[in-house]
Amino acid sequence: MSAGEAFAVLANETRIAVLRELWESGEPMSFTVLQKTVAPDDTGNFNYHLGKLDGQFVRKTEDGYVLRFAGEQVVRAVLSGTITSDPSIPPVETDKRCPYCNASMEMAYREETISVRCTDCDGVVGGEFPDGTTVHFEFPPAGLTGRDHEGVVDAAHVLYDSKIAPMMKGVCPECAGSISISHELCTDHEPDDAGLCPRCDTRFEVWSTFTCENCRYSRQSAPWFAALNHPAVVAFYHDHGLTEKLPFRKLTADNSQFVRGVTTTVTTTDPYRFRTTIPVEDEILVVAMNEGLDVLSVERTSQDGPPE
């Protein structure tokens, strides 16, 4: 089934109701029970609509009809709120603190996007984003339910990591497609006193973009994010007191000692090679990565001594 055919199949209220009913049931449903529940007054057309779903979105078994994976994904999209609701939260100050200057953080939510910004420094990115932005990406409306503002910010950090982690391994979290990686380098990077470079409007010299070759889902991060799950980096952080479960929240004051001084430089551009320096307390970890952000080497040294 092509994408166009799939959209056409789902462009019907009765068919969406069938998917929702099978989801809520959690068990196989016979044709008779399903028809009486979904469309008791439309016996003539119900068989036609169910037939359009059968094979791609639902499956007929000996015990009745059940959802296929594609059908479950459609229902999840509806339940996430991205289709059915459009809530908003005006800018509000939270109890969170900036990882770079320890000032208070402000969060806002609009058009399925969460934005978290520092109220004092320039944050991580400028330009089209609100001043002081550290977090800005799509966040489903369902993530607002049952959480206070601080809880929403925490959930946003977790969701971001849950999406980008598989992309760094070459797998799209949305469709399981293959991932391509590109890098954007500021060739004359000089951050000002507030933390951002006036030429690229970001804190980091280089950004990596992960894009699905199938569904075009995309995420950006600094290259050093990819190094943080390497065993040597995990051990280094643990030795210096990090106890949070991986992947840990990077852009938070709680973990600022582990990320505030991290820098990445580009050693070559054809192909790209990266050198990430992670200073914590009296030690420095130097991580070399290739264009695909695979770790090539790790050196651990004291602040004034040779590598171990």
C-alpha positions, 0 to 999 in steps of 0.5 A: 500500500502506498502512502497515498492509499494509506491516507485515503483508507484512513480518511473515514470516521467509521474506519478510525472508530474501528481502530479505536474500538479494537484498541480499547478492547485489547482482545479480538472482536467478531464482526458482529460485535464490532459492527454493533459497537461501531456502527449499529445503524450502518450495517450495509456499509460497515463490511465495506469499511472493515474490508478497507482496513483488513490486511494493512491496519487490522487482521482477521484471526480465528477469534476475531479482528485484531489491530496490526502494528500499523493500526496501533500506530494510528491510534497512538498518534490520536492518543498523543494529542497531536491530531485531536488537541492544541493546548498551549502554555504561555512562558512561565518560570520554573524551578529548573536552573540553567546548566551554564549560569544557574539562572532560573529557566522558563518553559513555554508550549505552543503548536506541539512544541516545547521551548525551555530558555534561560532567563539570564544568559543566551542558552544554547541557540539564538537566531529564530529561537527565543533568547536563552533557548536550551530546548526546542522541539516537538512534544506531544500534548499528552506529555502535559497531562498529569505533570507540573511545569518542572515535570514537563521539562524533565519529560522533554529531556527524556523524550529527546534522548529516547528519540535521538539515541537510536538515530545515533545507532542508525535507526529511526525511532519513528519508522525504523528506517535508515539514518543519514548524518550530516555536520554543519561547522562554523569555520570562525567560531568565537563565542561572546561573553554570553556564550553564543557565537555571533556568526552562527548564533549557537554555543557549539562549533559544530552540529550534527543532523540525523535524518531518516532516509524514509520518513524524513524524521530529523533531530540535531545535537552537538557531536559530543552527545554521541560519545556519552554512552560509550563505556569509557565515558560512562565509567569516567562520569561514574568515577566523578559522581554521576549516578543518574540513569543513562542516558542522563539529562545533559542541559540541566543544572543538576548535571552541569558539572559534567557538561558545562566544560565539554568542547568539540573541535573538528580535526579534519573535514574530509572526512570529518573527524572530531575531538571532544574534551570532557573536563570534570574536577581534576581529570580530562577525558579526550574522545576521538570520533569519526564522521559517523560519530563512532568512538575511535579512541579515548584518553584519560588524563589528569589536568596537568599530566599525561594520558593514562 
